[in-house]
């Protein structure tokens, strides 16, 4: 189903990234979220996780990168609209992401509403073992330039 949005249901992008210690510490510094589950290895050794975990909001940041990738793909196809994120619905963190895990973020367009200039997409984050660790639905509004 092609639309004036220059995209179609099923269009997808994905990328992989190893979550580094510097990712977690820089994110903690930017947000002020120095909770022990992210920055205190000794504390976390005593929990069911056994080690530090990445911020859930950091995973949402990686989801945002995937939305930027879909925008870049559309720009390459001649889109004359620019996007504004309206938000992420049904965000769920299903499993812990540990420092050193390699995650893959997959963004799939699931809906195109030309009348409202909106797209929706399902986002799934998996770890290197193929386990789904996070999911969300992204809503994007497309506005005319100029």
PLY file of the C-alpha trace (Angstrom):
ply
format ascii 1.0
element vertex 146
property float x
property float y
property float z
element edge 145
property int vertex1
property int vertex2
end_header
0.00 0.00 0.00
1.95 3.02 -1.21
1.06 6.42 0.21
1.95 10.07 -0.21
4.27 9.36 2.68
6.65 7.52 0.30
6.58 4.44 2.47
4.56 1.28 2.72
3.50 -1.25 5.28
6.27 -3.77 5.69
9.15 -1.37 5.09
11.86 -2.19 7.62
15.28 -1.29 8.92
17.49 -2.87 11.53
20.87 -2.42 13.12
22.99 -4.14 15.74
25.03 -2.59 18.53
27.03 -3.87 21.45
25.90 -2.05 24.60
29.14 -0.77 26.12
30.01 0.38 29.58
30.57 3.86 28.21
27.04 3.86 26.71
25.59 3.14 30.15
27.80 5.64 32.02
27.31 8.43 29.48
23.55 7.86 29.56
23.61 7.91 33.37
25.50 11.20 33.26
23.15 12.79 30.75
19.99 11.74 32.59
21.24 11.75 36.18
20.01 8.15 36.57
22.79 6.61 38.63
20.61 3.83 40.05
22.74 0.97 41.40
21.30 -1.50 38.89
23.12 0.46 36.17
26.36 1.61 37.82
27.08 -0.54 40.93
28.56 -3.91 39.96
29.05 -5.05 43.56
25.42 -4.32 44.44
24.13 -6.08 41.32
26.19 -9.24 42.03
23.86 -9.78 44.99
20.68 -9.61 42.87
18.95 -12.11 40.60
20.66 -10.42 37.63
24.18 -10.95 38.95
25.56 -7.93 37.08
24.67 -4.43 35.90
21.88 -3.86 33.40
21.39 -1.14 30.81
18.78 1.57 31.33
15.45 0.81 29.68
15.34 4.40 28.45
18.69 3.79 26.72
16.99 1.04 24.73
14.30 3.55 23.74
17.15 5.75 22.51
18.31 2.90 20.28
14.72 2.58 19.04
14.88 6.26 18.12
17.99 5.54 16.04
15.97 2.97 14.09
13.24 5.55 13.42
15.92 7.90 12.09
17.10 5.13 9.78
13.61 4.74 8.29
13.50 8.51 7.76
16.87 8.39 6.00
15.62 5.55 3.81
12.54 7.56 2.87
14.62 10.68 2.16
16.59 8.61 -0.30
13.30 7.80 -2.04
12.37 11.48 -2.49
10.08 12.19 0.48
9.05 15.84 0.74
7.90 15.56 4.34
9.79 15.74 7.60
8.97 13.61 10.65
8.09 14.41 14.24
7.86 11.57 16.70
4.53 11.50 18.50
5.78 8.88 20.92
6.31 5.26 21.76
3.31 3.25 22.94
3.27 -0.11 24.69
6.97 0.04 25.56
7.91 -3.14 27.41
11.26 -4.31 28.74
10.94 -8.09 28.66
14.45 -9.18 29.61
17.51 -7.51 31.02
20.16 -6.14 28.68
23.62 -6.46 30.17
26.72 -4.44 29.44
28.48 -6.27 26.63
25.29 -7.67 25.07
24.88 -7.15 21.36
21.34 -6.13 20.55
19.51 -5.87 17.24
16.78 -3.28 16.82
14.22 -3.99 14.08
11.74 -1.30 13.00
8.85 -2.36 10.76
6.22 0.03 9.38
2.81 -1.46 10.24
0.48 1.34 9.27
0.30 4.33 6.92
-2.45 6.90 7.30
-2.12 9.38 4.41
-5.10 11.43 5.56
-3.41 12.16 8.90
0.19 11.94 7.58
1.06 9.34 10.22
2.89 6.09 10.25
3.03 3.45 12.94
5.72 0.88 13.39
6.49 -2.10 15.56
9.92 -2.12 17.14
11.55 -5.24 18.49
14.89 -5.45 20.26
16.58 -8.83 20.49
19.81 -9.93 22.14
22.53 -12.04 20.54
20.71 -15.19 21.67
17.65 -14.16 19.67
15.58 -13.41 22.77
13.20 -10.47 22.56
14.32 -8.01 25.26
12.15 -4.97 24.45
9.22 -3.97 22.23
7.32 -0.81 21.40
4.98 0.80 18.89
6.21 4.05 17.36
3.92 6.77 16.02
5.36 9.32 13.62
3.71 12.43 12.15
4.93 13.62 8.75
4.75 17.37 8.11
5.25 19.24 4.83
8.45 21.22 4.46
8.21 24.96 4.02
0 1
1 2
2 3
3 4
4 5
5 6
6 7
7 8
8 9
9 10
10 11
11 12
12 13
13 14
14 15
15 16
16 17
17 18
18 19
19 20
20 21
21 22
22 23
23 24
24 25
25 26
26 27
27 28
28 29
29 30
30 31
31 32
32 33
33 34
34 35
35 36
36 37
37 38
38 39
39 40
40 41
41 42
42 43
43 44
44 45
45 46
46 47
47 48
48 49
49 50
50 51
51 52
52 53
53 54
54 55
55 56
56 57
57 58
58 59
59 60
60 61
61 62
62 63
63 64
64 65
65 66
66 67
67 68
68 69
69 70
70 71
71 72
72 73
73 74
74 75
75 76
76 77
77 78
78 79
79 80
80 81
81 82
82 83
83 84
84 85
85 86
86 87
87 88
88 89
89 90
90 91
91 92
92 93
93 94
94 95
95 96
96 97
97 98
98 99
99 100
100 101
101 102
102 103
103 104
104 105
105 106
106 107
107 108
108 109
109 110
110 111
111 112
112 113
113 114
114 115
115 116
116 117
117 118
118 119
119 120
120 121
121 122
122 123
123 124
124 125
125 126
126 127
127 128
128 129
129 130
130 131
131 132
132 133
133 134
134 135
135 136
136 137
137 138
138 139
139 140
140 141
141 142
142 143
143 144
144 145
